[in-house]
Amino acid sequence: MHCRVVVEAAVPVFDVETEDEAIRIAISKTGDMLNPDLNYVEINMGERTSPGGEELPPAFIAADEALVALELEMTVFNVEREEHASRIARKEIGQRLENIPLEVLSVDVIEDDDEDGDGDDSSDSSQDDGDNLHESDEETTPDEDTEESDDDILPEFEDLLE
């Protein structure tokens, strides 16, 4: 089973004046912490609401410091339960986002249509591979010409192979 997990993060940002600036800096800061290890995690602005149900901006600013709500989405593959998927996502993201509180918002099971899709895709990919073989043959012809001119440079290598 594969699951799509959404985790909310409260990212602190310092020396900001506007909500837009705080959001941009928080997304950039979070992206820097997650990349390159977790470059498949999608970073989105979080949604906040007041107790009365009124929508609020994702950033709260006080004294030139902001706390920005971000939603981090990732797909977790080959899990047994939704709880297992949420633990994996929280652990993977939490290891890179030190001192940033996280809360799992949702876990959605992704339906597997791999059996039907793989049969169709594999036949298409085999056709593509055949086409690519012809293209690669054409591409090797110029390389062979350059290899003939490079024979003077690497004769010792050929002697080592024999």
C-alpha positions as CSV (number, residue, x, y, z in Angstrom):
1,M,0.0,0.0,0.0
2,H,1.2,3.5,-0.8
3,C,0.1,6.6,1.1
4,R,0.2,10.4,0.5
5,V,1.0,12.1,3.9
6,V,0.6,15.8,4.6
7,V,2.5,17.1,7.6
8,E,2.1,20.7,9.0
9,A,5.2,22.5,10.1
10,A,5.5,25.7,12.1
11,V,8.6,27.4,10.7
12,P,10.0,30.4,12.5
13,V,11.4,33.3,10.4
14,F,13.3,36.3,11.8
15,D,13.7,39.9,10.6
16,V,10.6,40.1,8.4
17,E,8.1,43.0,7.9
18,T,5.3,41.5,5.8
19,E,3.4,38.2,5.6
20,D,4.4,37.6,2.0
21,E,8.1,38.0,2.9
22,A,7.8,35.6,5.8
23,I,6.1,33.0,3.6
24,R,8.8,33.2,0.9
25,I,11.6,33.0,3.4
26,A,9.9,30.1,5.2
27,I,9.5,28.1,2.0
28,S,13.1,28.8,1.0
29,K,14.4,27.9,4.4
30,T,12.4,24.7,4.5
31,G,13.5,23.8,1.0
32,D,17.2,24.3,1.9
33,M,16.8,22.0,4.9
34,L,15.0,19.2,3.0
35,N,17.2,19.3,-0.2
36,P,18.9,17.3,-1.6
37,D,17.9,14.3,0.5
38,L,14.1,14.9,0.4
39,N,13.7,16.9,-2.8
40,Y,10.5,14.9,-3.5
41,V,8.7,16.6,-0.6
42,E,6.2,19.2,-1.8
43,I,6.1,22.5,0.2
44,N,2.9,24.4,0.2
45,M,1.4,27.3,2.3
46,G,-0.6,26.0,5.3
47,E,-4.1,27.0,6.0
48,R,-5.1,28.5,9.3
49,T,-8.5,29.5,10.7
50,S,-9.6,31.4,13.7
51,P,-11.8,29.7,16.3
52,G,-14.7,31.5,14.7
53,G,-14.0,29.8,11.3
54,E,-12.5,32.9,9.6
55,E,-9.5,32.1,7.3
56,L,-6.2,33.6,8.4
57,P,-2.9,34.1,6.5
58,P,-0.4,31.3,7.0
59,A,2.1,33.7,8.7
60,F,1.7,35.3,12.1
61,I,4.1,38.3,12.6
62,A,5.0,39.9,16.0
63,A,8.1,42.1,16.7
64,D,9.6,41.4,13.2
65,E,9.5,37.7,13.8
66,A,7.0,35.3,12.1
67,L,5.7,31.8,12.6
68,V,4.7,30.4,9.2
69,A,2.4,27.4,8.8
70,L,3.6,25.2,5.9
71,E,2.2,21.9,4.6
72,L,4.8,19.3,3.5
73,E,3.5,16.5,1.3
74,M,5.2,13.2,0.5
75,T,4.4,9.8,-0.8
76,V,5.4,6.8,1.4
77,F,5.6,3.5,-0.4
78,N,5.1,-0.1,0.7
79,V,3.5,0.5,4.1
80,E,1.2,-1.9,6.0
81,R,-1.0,0.8,7.7
82,E,-1.7,4.5,7.5
83,E,-0.2,4.9,11.0
84,H,3.0,3.4,9.7
85,A,3.1,5.8,6.7
86,S,2.5,8.8,9.1
87,R,5.4,7.7,11.3
88,I,7.8,7.3,8.4
89,A,6.9,10.7,6.9
90,R,7.2,12.5,10.3
91,K,10.5,10.8,11.0
92,E,12.0,11.5,7.6
93,I,10.9,15.2,7.5
94,G,11.6,15.7,11.2
95,Q,15.2,14.5,10.9
96,R,16.0,17.4,8.5
97,L,13.8,20.1,10.1
98,E,15.4,20.3,13.6
99,N,13.6,22.3,16.2
100,I,10.5,22.7,14.0
101,P,7.2,21.3,15.4
102,L,5.4,18.9,13.1
103,E,1.9,17.5,13.0
104,V,0.4,15.0,10.7
105,L,-2.7,16.5,9.0
106,S,-3.8,13.7,6.7
107,V,-2.9,10.3,5.4
108,D,-4.5,9.3,2.1
109,V,-4.2,5.8,0.6
110,I,-3.1,5.8,-3.0
111,E,-4.9,3.2,-5.0
112,D,-2.7,0.8,-6.9
113,D,-3.5,0.4,-10.6
114,D,0.0,-0.9,-11.3
115,E,-1.0,-4.2,-12.7
116,D,-3.1,-2.7,-15.5
117,G,-0.8,0.3,-15.9
118,D,2.4,-1.7,-16.0
119,G,1.1,-4.1,-18.7
120,D,0.3,-1.1,-20.9
121,D,3.4,0.9,-20.1
122,S,5.7,-2.1,-20.5
123,S,4.5,-2.7,-24.1
124,D,4.8,1.0,-24.8
125,S,8.3,1.2,-23.3
126,S,9.4,-1.8,-25.3
127,Q,8.4,0.0,-28.4
128,D,10.2,3.1,-27.2
129,D,13.3,1.0,-26.5
130,G,13.2,-0.3,-30.0
131,D,13.0,3.2,-31.4
132,N,15.8,4.3,-29.0
133,L,18.0,1.5,-30.2
134,H,17.8,2.8,-33.8
135,E,18.5,6.3,-32.7
136,S,21.5,5.1,-30.6
137,D,22.9,3.3,-33.6
138,E,22.8,6.5,-35.6
139,E,24.4,8.3,-32.7
140,T,27.3,5.8,-32.5
141,T,28.3,6.4,-36.1
142,P,29.7,9.8,-35.4
143,D,31.3,8.5,-32.2
144,E,33.0,5.8,-34.2
145,D,34.4,8.4,-36.5
146,T,35.9,10.3,-33.5
147,E,37.2,7.0,-32.1
148,E,39.1,6.4,-35.4
149,S,40.8,9.7,-35.0
150,D,41.4,9.0,-31.4
151,D,43.2,5.7,-32.2
152,D,46.5,7.6,-32.2
153,I,45.8,8.8,-28.6
154,L,44.8,5.5,-27.0
155,P,46.8,2.7,-28.6
156,E,48.2,1.6,-25.2
157,F,44.6,1.0,-23.8
158,E,43.9,-1.4,-26.6
159,D,47.1,-3.3,-25.9
160,L,46.1,-3.6,-22.3
161,L,42.7,-5.2,-23.3
162,E,44.4,-7.8,-25.5
